[in-house]
Amino acid sequence: STAHIAVDECGAPTKFTGCALKEIVTSDGKLTPEMVRPLLHGFGVEHHSQPKVIAISQTTEMGTAYTPREIKLLADLAHEHGMYLFVDGTRMANACAFLNVSVKEMTVDCGVDIFTFGGTKNGLMVGEVLVPLRKELAENIRYYRKQASQLYSKMRFISAQFIPYFNEGIWLENAQNSNAAAQKLAAGMRKAGVKLTQEVQSNAVFFTLSEEETTQLRERYFFYDWDVEQNERRLVCSWDTTEEDLAGFVSYLRTIVK
């Protein structure tokens, strides 16, 4: 229920495909076969939308990472019902860095059918890679790309970024840097007396502050209001977040937390 495909794409999946999205509420953003299985019904019944894809995010919008085993269990469930598993890998690099596994171990070896691999949120100017791992899913992708206005006239400049990104290991180095920054930030916030609401497994830190503290912090720093009712906020570290950035933030935070 927190994934981009459900809440942050202005209904694009439904517009482009005519599909119906079934959302599942979780405490950490991760799906399990036990959560999904109750929704897998209505196959062959003309009155019901036909289940075809299980879609997950790696890492999740809550900053948590699926292990390869957790992904495989979902892939097995999908295949058992003639479905596909799609992984939104916008922050997959962060998951690989956190779990110390390769992209292949995270996708091919788990039975993933199609996934994206992020660049925009990991240091590139713009661009994501779409990787179909089944022939039938690859056959018409270039047509879908054109129809969705994703074939840019200067596509080669977007694509060129990925050559050093992959060949020189920049994707992993950047993810390691942002993950490490988040761990340091989380440690500093805990010492400042701030309550964290999610385990830090990537470059995102979720925390709670009172309305008064939030107002004061927003005077100096930008952050996202995740769950206003629970006073839950989100901070995201970048590949180029510095020690000075972290020290300055935590120092100011100490002056406002009561």
Secondary structure per residue as TSV (DSSP state, phi and psi in degrees):
chain	resnum	aa	ss	phi	psi
A	1	S	-	360.0	-8.2
A	2	T	-	-106.9	-5.9
A	3	A	S	-67.7	150.2
A	4	H	H	-54.5	-42.4
A	5	I	H	-58.5	-25.5
A	6	A	H	-96.5	-37.7
A	7	V	H	-124.1	-10.1
A	8	D	S	-125.6	17.7
A	9	E	S	-121.0	18.8
A	10	C	T	54.2	33.5
A	11	G	T	76.5	13.8
A	12	A	H	-57.4	-45.0
A	13	P	H	-56.9	-42.1
A	14	T	H	-68.9	-39.8
A	15	K	H	-63.6	-45.8
A	16	F	H	-78.7	-30.4
A	17	T	H	-114.1	-17.7
A	18	G	-	75.8	13.4
A	19	C	-	-79.5	164.4
A	20	A	-	-108.5	132.1
A	21	L	-	-98.2	130.4
A	22	K	-	-107.8	114.8
A	23	E	-	-92.0	146.9
A	24	I	-	-123.8	125.5
A	25	V	-	-82.1	128.4
A	26	T	-	-134.3	159.7
A	27	S	S	-82.9	-23.6
A	28	D	S	-124.0	9.3
A	29	G	S	84.3	-3.8
A	30	K	-	-102.1	139.6
A	31	L	-	-94.6	152.6
A	32	T	-	-128.8	159.0
A	33	P	H	-54.9	-35.4
A	34	E	H	-64.5	-32.9
A	35	M	H	-74.9	-36.2
A	36	V	H	-81.5	-38.0
A	37	R	G	-52.2	-41.3
A	38	P	G	-61.0	-20.0
A	39	L	G	-89.7	-7.2
A	40	L	-	-89.7	77.4
A	41	H	-	-145.3	170.9
A	42	G	-	85.7	9.3
A	43	F	T	-61.6	127.7
A	44	G	T	81.2	-0.7
A	45	V	-	-97.6	118.9
A	46	E	T	-66.0	-16.8
A	47	H	T	-83.7	-8.1
A	48	H	S	-118.2	145.6
A	49	S	-	-60.3	140.3
A	50	Q	-	-90.3	117.3
A	51	P	-	-58.4	130.0
A	52	K	-	-136.8	-27.6
A	53	V	E	-138.2	134.8
A	54	I	E	-101.1	123.0
A	55	A	E	-115.2	127.6
A	56	I	E	-130.2	164.5
A	57	S	E	-114.9	137.8
A	58	Q	S	-132.9	107.6
A	59	T	S	-73.5	170.8
A	60	T	-	-75.4	171.3
A	61	E	T	-67.5	-13.9
A	62	M	T	-91.8	4.3
A	63	G	S	81.1	7.6
A	64	T	-	-93.7	154.0
A	65	A	-	-114.4	133.6
A	66	Y	-	-75.6	136.5
A	67	T	-	-78.4	158.9
A	68	P	H	-54.1	-39.0
A	69	R	H	-63.4	-41.6
A	70	E	H	-63.6	-38.2
A	71	I	H	-67.4	-42.6
A	72	K	H	-61.6	-38.8
A	73	L	H	-62.2	-38.3
A	74	L	H	-71.3	-38.2
A	75	A	H	-63.9	-43.0
A	76	D	H	-61.4	-41.1
A	77	L	H	-63.7	-43.9
A	78	A	H	-61.0	-47.8
A	79	H	H	-67.4	-32.6
A	80	E	H	-59.5	-28.1
A	81	H	T	-109.4	16.8
A	82	G	T	68.7	30.2
A	83	M	-	-112.7	174.4
A	84	Y	E	-111.7	155.0
A	85	L	E	-111.0	119.8
A	86	F	E	-107.0	135.2
A	87	V	E	-118.9	119.0
A	88	D	E	-78.9	103.8
A	89	G	-	-100.2	35.8
A	90	T	T	-52.2	-39.5
A	91	R	T	-119.2	32.4
A	92	M	H	-62.2	-32.8
A	93	A	H	-58.5	-39.4
A	94	N	H	-65.9	-36.3
A	95	A	H	-67.8	-42.3
A	96	C	H	-61.3	-41.6
A	97	A	H	-66.1	-42.8
A	98	F	H	-66.4	-42.9
A	99	L	H	-90.7	-8.6
A	100	N	T	57.8	48.9
A	101	V	-	-128.4	161.0
A	102	S	-	-84.6	166.5
A	103	V	H	-62.5	-38.7
A	104	K	H	-61.6	-44.0
A	105	E	H	-64.1	-27.2
A	106	M	H	-84.9	-17.5
A	107	T	T	-128.4	-73.1
A	108	V	G	-56.7	-49.2
A	109	D	G	-69.2	-16.6
A	110	C	G	-95.6	-9.2
A	111	G	T	89.9	15.6
A	112	V	-	-61.7	140.6
A	113	D	-	-93.9	-35.0
A	114	I	E	-158.8	141.1
A	115	F	E	-150.1	162.0
A	116	T	E	-109.1	154.8
A	117	F	E	-129.1	123.3
A	118	G	E	-80.1	147.0
A	119	G	-	-126.7	-39.8
A	120	T	G	-58.5	-40.5
A	121	K	G	-94.0	15.8
A	122	N	G	-137.3	32.3
A	123	G	T	110.1	-16.2
A	124	L	-	-81.6	159.2
A	125	M	S	-65.1	-44.8
A	126	V	S	-167.6	150.4
A	127	G	-	127.9	138.4
A	128	E	E	-130.3	153.4
A	129	V	E	-104.8	132.6
A	130	L	E	-104.9	122.6
A	131	V	E	-121.4	101.9
A	132	P	E	-83.9	133.4
A	133	L	-	-108.8	5.4
A	134	R	S	-124.7	136.6
A	135	K	H	-56.9	-43.3
A	136	E	H	-66.2	-22.0
A	137	L	H	-85.1	-19.0
A	138	A	H	-89.4	-23.5
A	139	E	T	-57.3	-40.5
A	140	N	T	-112.1	10.9
A	141	I	H	-60.9	-39.0
A	142	R	H	-64.7	-29.2
A	143	Y	H	-74.4	-41.3
A	144	Y	H	-62.7	-38.4
A	145	R	H	-60.3	-44.3
A	146	K	H	-66.4	-44.8
A	147	Q	H	-62.3	-30.7
A	148	A	T	-91.3	11.2
A	149	S	T	60.4	35.7
A	150	Q	-	-106.0	4.8
A	151	L	-	-98.8	97.0
A	152	Y	-	-82.7	148.6
A	153	S	T	-60.2	-35.0
A	154	K	T	-109.1	44.9
A	155	M	H	-56.0	-31.0
A	156	R	H	-61.2	-29.8
A	157	F	H	-73.4	-33.0
A	158	I	H	-69.6	-45.8
A	159	S	H	-64.9	-35.8
A	160	A	H	-60.2	-29.2
A	161	Q	T	-60.4	-32.0
A	162	F	H	-76.2	-14.9
A	163	I	H	-64.4	-58.0
A	164	P	H	-70.6	-30.0
A	165	Y	H	-54.1	-45.3
A	166	F	H	-88.2	-48.5
A	167	N	H	-64.6	-32.1
A	168	E	T	-102.4	6.4
A	169	G	-	70.7	19.5
A	170	I	H	-62.9	-36.0
A	171	W	H	-57.9	-41.7
A	172	L	H	-78.0	-41.1
A	173	E	H	-60.5	-45.1
A	174	N	H	-62.2	-42.4
A	175	A	H	-65.8	-40.5
A	176	Q	H	-61.9	-40.6
A	177	N	H	-64.2	-46.3
A	178	S	H	-69.7	-35.7
A	179	N	H	-63.3	-46.0
A	180	A	H	-62.7	-39.1
A	181	A	H	-63.0	-40.5
A	182	A	H	-65.2	-38.5
A	183	Q	H	-64.0	-43.1
A	184	K	H	-66.5	-40.1
A	185	L	H	-62.9	-44.9
A	186	A	H	-60.8	-42.7
A	187	A	H	-62.4	-43.2
A	188	G	H	-65.6	-37.3
A	189	M	H	-69.2	-38.9
A	190	R	H	-60.7	-44.8
A	191	K	H	-63.9	-27.1
A	192	A	T	-81.9	-2.0
A	193	G	T	91.9	15.9
A	194	V	-	-90.4	137.4
A	195	K	E	-86.7	125.2
A	196	L	E	-92.3	143.2
A	197	T	-	-106.9	-12.7
A	198	Q	S	-135.2	149.9
A	199	E	-	-66.2	136.2
A	200	V	-	-84.6	107.7
A	201	Q	-	-122.5	5.7
A	202	S	S	-151.6	-134.8
A	203	N	S	-107.1	15.9
A	204	A	E	-112.9	141.8
A	205	V	E	-126.0	120.9
A	206	F	E	-104.8	136.6
A	207	F	E	-154.7	167.2
A	208	T	E	-117.8	141.6
A	209	L	-	-140.5	153.2
A	210	S	-	-69.7	167.4
A	211	E	H	-60.7	-42.3
A	212	E	H	-63.8	-45.3
A	213	E	H	-65.4	-38.6
A	214	T	H	-62.4	-43.7
A	215	T	H	-61.1	-43.2
A	216	Q	H	-66.1	-42.2
A	217	L	H	-66.1	-34.8
A	218	R	H	-70.3	-16.6
A	219	E	T	-67.1	-24.6
A	220	R	T	-115.0	-27.7
A	221	Y	-	-134.7	152.1
A	222	F	-	-98.1	137.7
A	223	F	-	-156.0	170.8
A	224	Y	E	-104.7	133.9
A	225	D	E	-80.6	108.1
A	226	W	E	-83.5	-54.2
A	227	D	E	-133.4	97.1
A	228	V	G	-61.9	-38.1
A	229	E	G	-63.0	-32.0
A	230	Q	G	-98.8	6.0
A	231	N	T	57.0	33.2
A	232	E	E	-93.4	132.0
A	233	R	E	-122.7	164.1
A	234	R	E	-132.4	134.4
A	235	L	E	-116.5	142.0
A	236	V	E	-125.7	126.7
A	237	C	-	-88.0	149.7
A	238	S	-	-103.3	168.9
A	239	W	T	-62.5	-22.0
A	240	D	T	-114.4	19.6
A	241	T	-	-63.7	131.4
A	242	T	-	-103.5	166.1
A	243	E	H	-60.3	-36.7
A	244	E	H	-65.4	-39.6
A	245	D	H	-58.8	-47.4
A	246	L	H	-66.7	-45.0
A	247	A	H	-62.4	-41.9
A	248	G	H	-64.7	-41.0
A	249	F	H	-65.4	-49.8
A	250	V	H	-64.1	-38.2
A	251	S	H	-61.4	-44.6
A	252	Y	H	-68.4	-37.6
A	253	L	H	-59.6	-38.9
A	254	R	H	-61.6	-27.8
A	255	T	H	-79.3	-14.9
A	256	I	H	-114.3	-19.0
A	257	V	-	-77.4	128.5
A	258	K	-	-103.4	360.0
